[in-house]
Amino acid sequence: MKYLTLCFAFMLALQITDASAHGLRMTTADVALRHNKHLTITIRTSVSDLFRQMNWPGKPSSLLHLAAADKKTFSQFRSALIKLLQPIPVQAGKYALQNRRLQLPGLADLQKLVQVEVAEQALQKDLDVSKHAHSVNDRQNYLRAELSGFINNKPSIPQQSQVLQIVFPAALGKILVTYSKPQTRTLSPGKDSTYYRQML
């Protein structure tokens, strides 16, 4: 009976992990506007899913081949990522994002990311888990890209500039977008404690 209970618990855990993993595989984009002018778009996406959707000259036949490739091949992969993400149209009204900056992992980090993803896939295959299932910690292996810049917020700009428009490439698949306007302040310590108050 104890053996059957353990088997059932293990099967249930696999089902829960599999269900959770389908949500985790979705690309996310965290959009944050700070000080009403500095915009940051942080994209996290599955490197294996993105690899399948991308095309570039000299693309390896599989992610496994990419993981074993040399620095030149990874440089081409990184250049393809830049070509895909750098031009993402971002507008506040009719005004485009200014002073754009794209941050991606360096070559060494990108190679490690791909190798870890390949190792995860091999482990899942050995465990006879669905090829679409990833572990709860899988998002740690996601590719992280950050696009930032400044929006034009001069008083003379019409009200329509309040509308933010971002056109993501189809290669990113389904995207869960979160928008926020973080507020920051510096707190001075009191005698016994530091007091913070914020309207919700």
C-alpha positions as CSV (number, residue, x, y, z in Angstrom):
1,M,0.0,0.0,0.0
2,K,2.8,2.4,0.9
3,Y,4.5,1.6,-2.5
4,L,1.2,2.3,-4.4
5,T,0.8,5.6,-2.5
6,L,4.3,6.7,-3.4
7,C,3.8,5.8,-7.1
8,F,0.5,7.8,-7.1
9,A,2.2,10.8,-5.5
10,F,5.0,10.6,-8.0
11,M,2.6,10.5,-11.0
12,L,0.5,13.3,-9.5
13,A,3.7,15.4,-9.1
14,L,4.6,14.8,-12.8
15,Q,1.1,15.9,-13.9
16,I,1.2,19.1,-11.8
17,T,4.7,19.8,-13.0
18,D,3.6,19.3,-16.6
19,A,0.6,21.5,-16.2
20,S,2.6,24.3,-14.6
21,A,5.3,23.9,-17.2
22,H,3.0,24.8,-20.0
23,G,2.4,28.2,-18.4
24,L,6.0,28.6,-17.7
25,R,7.0,28.2,-21.3
26,M,5.1,31.3,-22.3
27,T,7.3,34.3,-23.2
28,T,7.0,37.2,-20.7
29,A,7.6,40.9,-21.2
30,D,7.8,43.1,-18.2
31,V,7.3,46.7,-19.3
32,A,8.3,49.3,-16.7
33,L,8.1,53.1,-17.0
34,R,10.2,55.0,-14.5
35,H,10.1,58.7,-13.8
36,N,7.5,59.0,-16.6
37,K,10.2,58.8,-19.3
38,H,12.6,55.9,-18.9
39,L,11.1,52.7,-20.4
40,T,12.4,49.2,-19.9
41,I,11.1,46.1,-21.6
42,T,12.5,42.9,-20.1
43,I,11.8,39.8,-22.3
44,R,12.2,36.3,-21.0
45,T,11.7,33.4,-23.5
46,S,12.5,29.8,-24.0
47,V,15.8,29.6,-25.9
48,S,14.8,26.3,-27.6
49,D,11.4,27.6,-28.7
50,L,13.0,30.8,-30.0
51,F,15.7,28.8,-31.8
52,R,13.1,26.8,-33.7
53,Q,11.3,30.0,-34.9
54,M,14.4,31.9,-36.0
55,N,16.4,31.6,-39.2
56,W,19.8,33.0,-40.1
57,P,22.6,32.1,-42.5
58,G,24.6,29.2,-41.1
59,K,22.0,28.2,-38.6
60,P,22.8,24.8,-37.0
61,S,20.3,22.0,-37.7
62,S,19.3,21.6,-34.0
63,L,19.8,23.2,-30.6
64,L,22.1,20.2,-29.8
65,H,24.4,21.1,-32.7
66,L,24.4,24.8,-31.6
67,A,25.4,23.7,-28.0
68,A,28.4,22.0,-29.5
69,A,29.3,24.8,-31.9
70,D,32.3,27.1,-31.8
71,K,32.4,30.7,-30.8
72,K,31.9,31.9,-34.4
73,T,28.6,30.1,-34.6
74,F,27.4,31.5,-31.3
75,S,28.4,34.9,-32.5
76,Q,26.1,34.5,-35.5
77,F,23.3,33.3,-33.2
78,R,23.8,36.4,-31.0
79,S,23.8,38.7,-34.0
80,A,20.6,37.1,-35.2
81,L,19.0,37.8,-31.8
82,I,20.1,41.4,-32.0
83,K,18.6,41.6,-35.5
84,L,15.4,40.2,-34.2
85,L,15.0,42.2,-31.0
86,Q,16.8,45.5,-31.6
87,P,14.3,46.9,-34.1
88,I,11.2,46.1,-32.0
89,P,8.9,49.1,-32.7
90,V,8.2,51.0,-29.5
91,Q,6.1,54.2,-29.6
92,A,4.5,56.6,-27.2
93,G,1.8,58.0,-29.4
94,K,3.6,58.9,-32.7
95,Y,7.0,59.3,-31.0
96,A,9.4,56.4,-31.2
97,L,11.6,55.3,-28.3
98,Q,14.8,57.3,-28.1
99,N,18.3,56.3,-27.2
100,R,17.5,52.6,-27.5
101,R,19.7,50.1,-25.9
102,L,19.5,46.3,-26.1
103,Q,21.2,44.1,-23.5
104,L,21.7,40.4,-24.2
105,P,23.9,37.7,-22.5
106,G,27.5,37.7,-23.6
107,L,28.8,34.8,-25.8
108,A,30.0,32.7,-22.9
109,D,26.7,33.1,-21.0
110,L,24.7,32.5,-24.1
111,Q,26.6,29.3,-24.8
112,K,26.1,28.1,-21.2
113,L,22.3,28.9,-21.5
114,V,22.0,26.7,-24.6
115,Q,24.0,23.9,-23.1
116,V,21.9,23.9,-19.9
117,E,18.8,23.8,-22.0
118,V,20.1,20.8,-24.0
119,A,21.0,19.0,-20.8
120,E,17.5,19.6,-19.4
121,Q,15.9,18.2,-22.6
122,A,18.2,15.1,-22.4
123,L,17.3,14.6,-18.8
124,Q,13.5,14.8,-19.5
125,K,13.9,12.3,-22.4
126,D,15.7,9.9,-20.0
127,L,12.9,10.3,-17.5
128,D,10.3,9.6,-20.3
129,V,8.6,13.0,-19.5
130,S,6.7,14.8,-22.2
131,K,9.0,16.8,-24.4
132,H,6.9,19.9,-23.7
133,A,7.3,19.6,-19.9
134,H,9.9,21.7,-18.1
135,S,10.8,21.8,-14.5
136,V,9.5,24.5,-12.2
137,N,12.9,26.2,-12.2
138,D,13.0,26.1,-16.0
139,R,12.6,29.9,-16.3
140,Q,16.0,30.3,-14.8
141,N,17.3,28.9,-18.1
142,Y,15.2,31.4,-20.2
143,L,16.9,33.9,-22.5
144,R,16.7,37.3,-20.9
145,A,16.8,40.4,-23.2
146,E,16.3,44.0,-22.0
147,L,15.4,46.8,-24.4
148,S,15.4,50.3,-22.9
149,G,15.2,53.9,-23.9
150,F,13.4,57.2,-23.3
151,I,9.9,58.3,-24.3
152,N,9.2,61.9,-25.3
153,N,7.0,63.4,-22.5
154,K,7.2,67.1,-23.2
155,P,4.1,69.1,-22.1
156,S,3.5,70.2,-25.6
157,I,2.9,66.6,-26.8
158,P,-0.8,65.7,-27.4
159,Q,-2.6,63.4,-25.1
160,Q,-2.4,60.5,-27.6
161,S,1.3,60.2,-26.6
162,Q,0.0,58.5,-23.4
163,V,-0.7,55.4,-25.5
164,L,2.3,53.0,-25.5
165,Q,2.6,50.7,-28.5
166,I,5.0,47.8,-28.8
167,V,5.1,45.4,-31.7
168,F,6.8,42.1,-30.7
169,P,8.2,39.7,-33.4
170,A,6.1,36.6,-34.0
171,A,9.1,34.4,-33.2
172,L,8.5,35.1,-29.5
173,G,5.2,33.3,-29.6
174,K,2.4,33.9,-27.1
175,I,3.5,36.7,-24.7
176,L,2.3,37.5,-21.2
177,V,2.8,41.3,-20.8
178,T,3.1,43.1,-17.4
179,Y,3.1,46.9,-17.2
180,S,4.1,48.9,-14.2
181,K,5.3,52.4,-13.1
182,P,7.6,51.7,-10.2
183,Q,8.0,54.5,-7.7
184,T,11.2,55.0,-5.9
185,R,12.2,57.1,-2.9
186,T,15.0,57.4,-0.4
187,L,14.2,56.7,3.2
188,S,16.1,58.3,6.0
189,P,16.5,56.1,9.1
190,G,14.8,57.2,12.3
191,K,16.0,56.6,15.8
192,D,14.6,53.1,16.1
193,S,13.3,52.3,12.7
194,T,12.8,53.4,9.1
195,Y,9.2,54.2,8.3
196,Y,7.6,53.7,4.8
197,R,4.1,54.6,3.8
198,Q,2.5,54.1,0.4
199,M,-1.1,54.6,-0.8
200,L,-2.4,51.4,-2.4
